[in-house]
Amino acid sequence: KNSSKKNLSSFPVVAIVYDENANAQAVSQTVADALRPNTSSSVIFSWPSPFNFVPARIEILPKIYPKINY
């Protein structure tokens, strides 16, 4: 969701999936479409094969400022 008063150009979004031991097991990246002020959009992530672990937590990281290391 863009709750600011400025337009956001398209930006990368990363999903990290963790197992029950808090180990990162899968990562995917997609690009979110541009967002006008006070609008929202869904993003879809995909992986090449089913997980061989039980996902316990998913972290979503929008990279609105791509030149900054998070």
VOBA-135305 format. One record per residue (C-alpha): x, y, z. Coordinates in pm, whole numbers, padded with zeros to 5 digits, always signed. Example, Ala and Ser with C-alpha at 12.3 -4.5 7.8 and 13.67 -1.06 7.14 Angstrom:
# residues 2
+01230-00450+00780
+01367-00106+00714
# end
This chain:
# residues 70
+00000+00000+00000
+00124+00348-00087
-00005+00564+00197
+00212+00860+00095
+00112+01159-00116
+00366+01076-00388
+00361+00834-00678
+00583+00528-00646
+00741+00391-00959
+00763+00013-00996
+00992-00150-00739
+01127-00496-00652
+00974-00697-00367
+01148-00996-00209
+00983-01284-00018
+01187-01499+00220
+01030-01821+00351
+01162-01964+00679
+01131-02311+00826
+01036-02394+01187
+01400-02350+01293
+01406-01992+01161
+01633-02088+00869
+01569-01913+00538
+01479-02191+00296
+01339-02015-00012
+01362-01669-00169
+01171-01515-00456
+01166-01168-00610
+00907-00993-00822
+00844-00637-00937
+00546-00444-00802
+00365-00212-01038
+00376+00164-00988
+00139+00289-00719
-00046+00617-00703
-00097+00782-00363
-00340+00598-00132
-00363+00289-00352
-00254-00070-00300
-00166-00368-00514
-00108-00740-00469
+00219-00907-00562
+00265-01272-00660
+00570-01484-00588
+00655-01818-00745
+00905-02098-00695
+01016-02364-00945
+00910-02657-00726
+00707-02731-00411
+00873-02673-00076
+01025-02978+00095
+00976-02813+00435
+00689-02666+00634
+00687-02285+00603
+00674-02127+00948
+00724-01759+00863
+00729-01544+00550
+00907-01210+00534
+00810-00961+00261
+01065-00689+00181
+00964-00408-00055
+01280-00245-00193
+01147+00103-00255
+01499+00249-00251
+01690-00016-00453
+02033+00149-00418
+02019+00119-00038
+02131-00207+00125
+01871-00332+00373
# end
